[in-house]
Amino acid sequence: MRTTHRATGRVTVTAHTRRAAKALAQELVDDGTLRSTSLRKAVENVPRHIFVPFYYVQDRTGVWQRHDVRDEYDAAALYRNVTLVTDIDGQGRALSFSSEPGLSTRMLDMLELEPGHRVLEIGTGTGYTTALLCELLGDTAVTSIDIAYTEAARVRLRSLGYTPTLVQGDGFHGVPAHHKYDRIISTVAVPHIPAAWIEQLRPGGLLLTDVRRNVTAGNLALLRHEGRGMLVAGRFVPGRAACMQLRRPAGEAVPPSCRVDYEVTAEVRRSHTSLNAPVCREPVPWFLACLSMPTRVTVGMRYGADYTNADTPRAVVLTGSDGSWAEVETDARPNGTRRVVQHGPTLLWEVVESAHALWRAHGRPGWEHLGVSATPTCQHVWLGSPDSDIRWDLPMRV
């Protein structure tokens, strides 16, 4: 466990920032997202502000404004359990985050790390979680990969004396090595378990990732290599967590999940529903619905009484990659129902209704009652136990 640091970045490590780091560690202990004593020391020792020299905040008009960390008081403000946007593209979309420290510590605690473990991290990002891993296990035990940002992370890590193995590349393919990894932690979300991760995990090893069919549908799953064949299996974890989707090389990126465009035709199906329009408020049945849809689905909103731009969302819009769409009013009518209009080869809202009915019929199970079994060639989600007849294919397409 390191207790001193060499160089720093623009803002040095001061008594003020050290106190802020200790206060952050105590906050995470108090809210239950940090349990390990060794991990608490790591949070106290790793200066988060070195890894986030600037970040972005949206102003009232929705425009991203860059905030530079200029002094120790700016730096101390970063020691909060909040997510920070660290990169945006030319269209104003967030590309990279410094995740909530509480999410990082929660995930690291789940891995049950021990001295001697070799860890592969998918998604280096700013390098903050990488530094925590170095504190816990030592530099030589840590390998991390990202499609971008690795050089900036390398500079920040080296300024503090950390020298893990950093690789710039497609995290979907992992990092082949002469040894297999004891733990694989993915701080980015994937639509299914990449075959390379399964192949690079040792028997008995743990794999933690966010299995996410789209931006709004998924959660963390903790899987263990079963030691027979190439099978990993385990359950989703209680509660909710969300990671940014894994970025792929050009031509392989997951389509953005913010489309609300569709063509209104006369051939629509109209009905009414008693379900809430914001479907992701009930995350488990929404995830099951997305597993049951033969198309990739995105979620958006329509605003204003006439669906023009206004402050109040008036309808939720589901859009499928096969051209299907469904629009559901957000406000209930006097009888408690909402109007539904849908069209296309997949009647998206009917799939949502069916998933909710199944979920209710089985006692409204939480995430911990769902699990994943995966090999490099076949994967599925199950309810109750791995041998359950109630299961959904986890499509292995990006």
C-alpha positions in Angstrom: 0.0 0.0 0.0 1.5 3.3 -1.1 1.3 6.2 1.4 3.3 8.9 -0.5 3.2 10.4 -4.0 5.9 11.9 -6.1 4.9 14.6 -8.7 1.4 15.7 -9.3 -0.4 17.7 -11.9 -1.4 21.3 -12.2 -2.8 21.4 -8.7 -0.6 19.7 -6.1 -1.7 17.3 -3.4 -2.1 19.4 -0.3 -3.3 19.0 3.3 -6.6 20.4 2.1 -7.1 17.8 -0.7 -5.9 15.0 1.6 -8.6 16.0 4.1 -11.1 16.0 1.2 -10.1 12.5 0.2 -10.5 11.2 3.7 -13.9 12.9 4.0 -14.9 11.2 0.7 -13.8 7.8 2.1 -15.9 8.3 5.2 -18.9 9.3 3.1 -18.6 6.1 1.1 -18.3 4.0 4.3 -21.3 5.7 5.7 -23.5 5.0 2.7 -22.4 1.4 2.4 -20.5 1.6 -0.9 -17.1 1.1 0.7 -16.6 -1.9 3.0 -13.0 -3.0 2.8 -10.3 -1.4 5.1 -7.6 -1.7 2.4 -9.9 0.0 -0.2 -10.7 2.8 2.2 -7.0 3.5 2.6 -6.7 3.5 -1.2 -9.4 6.1 -1.6 -7.7 8.2 1.1 -4.4 7.9 -0.7 -5.4 8.4 -4.4 -5.9 12.1 -5.3 -8.9 12.2 -7.5 -8.3 15.7 -8.7 -5.1 14.6 -10.4 -7.2 12.4 -12.7 -9.8 15.1 -13.4 -7.9 18.3 -14.2 -11.1 19.6 -15.9 -14.7 18.5 -16.4 -17.8 19.7 -18.2 -21.2 20.9 -16.8 -24.2 21.9 -18.8 -25.5 25.4 -18.4 -29.2 26.3 -18.4 -29.3 26.3 -22.2 -27.9 22.8 -22.4 -24.5 23.9 -23.6 -21.5 22.2 -22.1 -19.1 24.5 -20.2 -15.6 23.4 -19.3 -14.5 23.9 -15.7 -10.7 23.8 -15.1 -9.4 22.8 -11.6 -7.3 25.8 -10.8 -6.5 25.6 -7.1 -6.8 23.3 -4.1 -10.3 24.6 -3.4 -11.5 23.7 -6.9 -9.7 20.3 -6.4 -11.4 19.6 -3.1 -14.8 20.1 -4.7 -14.0 16.9 -6.8 -14.0 14.7 -3.7 -17.8 14.2 -3.9 -19.6 11.0 -4.7 -20.7 12.4 -8.1 -20.1 11.5 -11.8 -18.1 14.0 -13.8 -18.2 14.4 -17.5 -14.6 14.5 -18.8 -15.0 14.5 -22.6 -17.7 15.5 -25.1 -17.9 15.3 -28.9 -18.7 18.0 -31.4 -22.4 17.2 -31.2 -22.5 17.8 -27.4 -22.6 14.1 -26.5 -20.7 12.9 -23.4 -18.0 10.5 -24.4 -16.2 9.8 -21.1 -16.9 10.1 -17.4 -15.2 9.9 -14.1 -17.7 7.6 -12.4 -19.1 8.2 -9.0 -16.3 7.0 -6.6 -19.0 5.1 -4.8 -19.7 3.0 -7.9 -15.9 2.3 -8.3 -15.5 1.2 -4.7 -18.7 -0.8 -4.8 -17.5 -2.7 -7.8 -14.0 -3.3 -6.4 -15.4 -4.6 -3.2 -17.5 -7.1 -5.2 -14.4 -8.5 -6.7 -13.0 -9.8 -3.4 -9.5 -8.8 -4.4 -6.6 -10.6 -2.7 -2.8 -10.1 -2.9 -1.4 -11.9 -5.9 -4.5 -11.5 -8.0 -4.0 -10.3 -11.6 -6.7 -7.9 -12.8 -7.8 -6.7 -16.2 -9.7 -3.5 -16.3 -11.8 -2.7 -19.3 -12.2 1.1 -19.6 -9.2 3.0 -18.3 -11.0 6.4 -18.6 -9.3 9.0 -16.4 -7.2 6.3 -14.6 -8.7 6.9 -11.2 -10.0 3.3 -10.7 -6.7 2.0 -12.2 -4.9 3.9 -9.5 -7.1 2.3 -6.8 -6.3 -1.1 -8.2 -2.5 -0.3 -8.1 -2.9 0.7 -4.5 -4.6 -2.5 -3.7 -2.6 -5.0 -5.7 0.6 -3.4 -7.0 1.4 -2.1 -10.5 2.5 -5.3 -12.0 -0.8 -7.0 -11.2 -2.9 -4.4 -13.1 -3.6 -4.3 -16.9 -6.1 -1.7 -18.3 -7.4 -1.1 -21.8 -9.3 1.8 -23.4 -10.1 2.8 -27.0 -8.8 6.3 -26.1 -7.5 8.3 -23.1 -4.7 5.9 -22.2 -1.8 8.3 -22.8 -3.4 11.0 -20.7 -4.1 8.4 -18.0 -0.5 7.1 -18.2 0.9 10.6 -17.6 -1.3 11.1 -14.6 -0.6 7.7 -13.1 3.2 8.1 -13.6 3.1 11.5 -11.9 1.9 9.6 -8.8 4.3 6.8 -9.2 1.9 4.2 -10.7 3.1 2.1 -13.6 0.4 -0.4 -14.6 0.2 -2.0 -18.0 -1.9 0.3 -20.2 -3.1 -0.7 -23.6 -4.9 1.5 -26.2 -7.3 -0.7 -28.2 -10.7 -2.3 -28.4 -11.7 -3.5 -25.0 -14.2 -5.9 -26.5 -11.2 -8.1 -27.3 -9.6 -7.8 -23.9 -5.8 -8.0 -23.5 -4.3 -11.5 -24.2 -1.4 -12.3 -21.9 0.8 -15.3 -21.1 -1.4 -15.8 -18.0 -5.1 -15.7 -17.4 -6.6 -13.0 -15.2 -8.0 -13.7 -11.7 -10.4 -10.8 -12.1 -11.9 -8.8 -14.9 -13.7 -5.6 -14.2 -15.5 -3.7 -16.9 -16.3 -0.1 -16.0 -18.2 0.2 -19.3 -21.4 -1.5 -20.4 -21.7 -4.3 -23.0 -24.7 -5.9 -24.7 -23.4 -9.4 -24.0 -20.3 -10.9 -22.5 -17.4 -10.7 -25.0 -16.0 -14.1 -25.8 -12.4 -12.8 -25.3 -13.2 -12.0 -21.7 -14.4 -15.5 -21.0 -11.3 -17.0 -22.6 -8.9 -14.7 -20.7 -10.4 -15.4 -17.2 -8.9 -18.2 -15.2 -11.2 -21.0 -13.8 -12.7 -19.8 -10.6 -12.1 -16.2 -11.5 -14.6 -13.4 -11.3 -15.9 -11.1 -14.0 -17.9 -8.0 -13.2 -19.6 -5.9 -15.9 -22.7 -3.9 -16.7 -24.8 -6.1 -19.1 -26.9 -3.5 -20.9 -29.1 -4.0 -23.9 -29.4 -0.2 -24.4 -28.7 2.9 -22.4 -31.7 2.4 -20.1 -31.9 -1.4 -19.8 -29.3 -3.3 -17.8 -27.4 -3.6 -14.6 -24.2 -5.0 -13.1 -23.7 -8.8 -13.2 -21.0 -10.7 -11.2 -20.0 -13.9 -12.9 -17.7 -16.7 -12.0 -15.7 -19.0 -14.3 -17.2 -22.3 -13.5 -14.0 -24.2 -14.3 -15.7 -26.5 -16.8 -15.4 -25.7 -20.5 -15.7 -21.9 -21.1 -18.7 -21.2 -18.9 -19.2 -18.1 -16.7 -22.3 -17.7 -14.7 -23.7 -15.6 -11.9 -26.4 -13.1 -10.9 -27.2 -9.5 -11.4 -26.4 -7.5 -8.3 -29.1 -5.8 -6.1 -29.8 -2.1 -6.6 -29.1 -0.1 -9.8 -25.9 1.0 -11.5 -25.2 2.2 -15.0 -21.9 2.5 -16.9 -21.2 4.2 -20.2 -21.4 1.9 -23.2 -18.2 0.4 -24.4 -16.8 2.5 -27.3 -15.7 0.4 -30.3 -13.5 1.3 -33.3 -15.0 3.3 -36.1 -17.7 1.3 -37.9 -18.3 -0.9 -34.8 -19.9 1.6 -32.4 -23.2 0.8 -30.7 -25.8 3.1 -32.3 -26.7 6.1 -30.2 -29.8 5.6 -28.0 -31.5 9.0 -28.3 -33.5 8.7 -31.5 -37.1 9.7 -31.4 -37.6 10.1 -35.1 -40.1 7.9 -36.9 -42.6 8.1 -39.7 -46.2 8.5 -38.8 -48.5 6.6 -41.2 -52.2 5.8 -41.3 -51.4 2.1 -40.6 -51.0 2.4 -36.8 -52.4 0.4 -34.0 -54.1 2.4 -31.2 -54.8 1.2 -27.7 -54.6 2.1 -24.1 -52.3 1.0 -21.2 -52.4 1.1 -17.5 -48.5 1.0 -17.3 -46.5 4.1 -16.6 -45.0 5.6 -19.7 -41.5 6.0 -18.4 -40.8 2.3 -18.8 -37.4 2.3 -17.2 -38.8 3.3 -13.8 -39.4 -0.5 -13.4 -35.9 -1.6 -14.5 -36.3 -5.4 -14.3 -39.4 -5.8 -16.5 -38.0 -3.2 -18.9 -34.8 -5.2 -19.2 -36.8 -8.4 -19.8 -38.8 -6.5 -22.5 -35.6 -5.4 -24.3 -34.4 -9.0 -24.2 -37.6 -10.1 -25.8 -37.5 -7.6 -28.7 -36.0 -8.7 -32.0 -34.8 -5.2 -32.6 -32.5 -2.7 -30.9 -34.7 -0.2 -29.1 -34.0 3.4 -28.1 -36.0 5.7 -25.8 -36.9 9.3 -26.2 -39.4 11.9 -25.4 -41.9 14.2 -27.1 -42.5 17.6 -25.6 -45.4 20.1 -25.6 -49.1 19.7 -26.1 -48.7 19.4 -29.8 -45.4 17.5 -29.5 -43.4 20.6 -30.3 -40.5 21.7 -28.1 -41.7 22.8 -24.7 -40.7 22.2 -21.1 -43.1 19.3 -20.3 -42.6 15.8 -21.9 -46.0 14.6 -23.2 -45.1 11.2 -24.5 -42.4 8.5 -24.3 -41.3 7.2 -27.7 -39.7 3.8 -28.3 -37.9 3.4 -31.6 -36.7 0.1 -33.0 -33.8 -0.4 -35.4 -36.3 -2.3 -37.7 -38.4 0.8 -38.2 -40.9 -0.1 -35.4 -42.1 2.6 -33.0 -44.5 3.2 -30.2 -45.6 6.4 -28.5 -47.2 6.4 -25.0 -48.7 9.4 -23.3 -47.0 10.4 -20.0 -50.1 11.8 -18.4 -52.9 9.3 -17.4 -56.5 9.9 -18.4 -59.2 10.1 -15.8 -59.7 6.3 -15.9 -56.0 5.8 -15.2 -55.0 4.7 -18.7 -52.7 6.2 -21.3 -53.0 6.3 -25.0 -50.7 4.1 -27.0 -49.9 4.4 -30.7 -47.6 1.9 -32.4 -46.5 0.8 -35.8 -44.0 -1.5 -37.5 -43.0 -5.2 -37.7 -42.5 -5.3 -33.9 -45.4 -4.0 -31.8 -43.0 -2.7 -29.1 -45.5 -1.8 -26.5 -47.1 -5.2 -26.6 -43.7 -6.7 -25.8 -43.4 -4.3 -22.8 -46.9 -5.3 -21.6 -46.0 -9.1 -21.9 -42.8 -8.6 -19.9 -44.6 -6.7 -17.1 -47.2 -9.5 -17.0 -44.6 -12.2 -16.6 -42.7 -10.1 -14.0 -45.8 -9.6 -11.9 -46.8 -13.3 -12.3 -43.5 -14.3 -10.6 -43.8 -12.0 -7.7 -42.0 -8.9 -9.1 -38.5 -10.3 -8.7 -35.6 -7.9 -8.2 -32.3 -7.9 -10.0 -30.7 -10.5 -7.7 -33.2 -13.1 -8.9 -31.9 -12.8 -12.5 -28.7 -14.3 -13.7 -26.5 -14.8 -16.7 -24.9 -17.9 -18.1 -22.4 -17.4 -20.9 -19.9 -19.2 -23.1 -18.1 -17.7 -26.0 -20.8 -19.0 -28.4 -24.1 -19.1 -26.4 -25.5 -16.8 -23.7 -28.8 -16.4 -21.9 -30.4 -14.6 -19.0 -32.4 -16.7 -16.5 -34.9 -16.2 -13.7 -34.4 -18.0 -10.4 -31.6 -20.4 -11.2 -29.3 -21.4 -14.1 -31.3 -24.5 -14.9 -34.6 -22.6 -15.0 -37.0 -23.0 -17.9 -37.7 -19.3 -17.7 -34.8 -17.8 -19.8 -34.1 -15.3 -22.5 -31.4 -15.5 -25.2 -28.7 -12.8 -24.8 -28.1 -12.0 -28.5 -24.4 -12.0 -29.3 -24.4 -9.2 -31.8 -22.9 -5.8 -31.2 
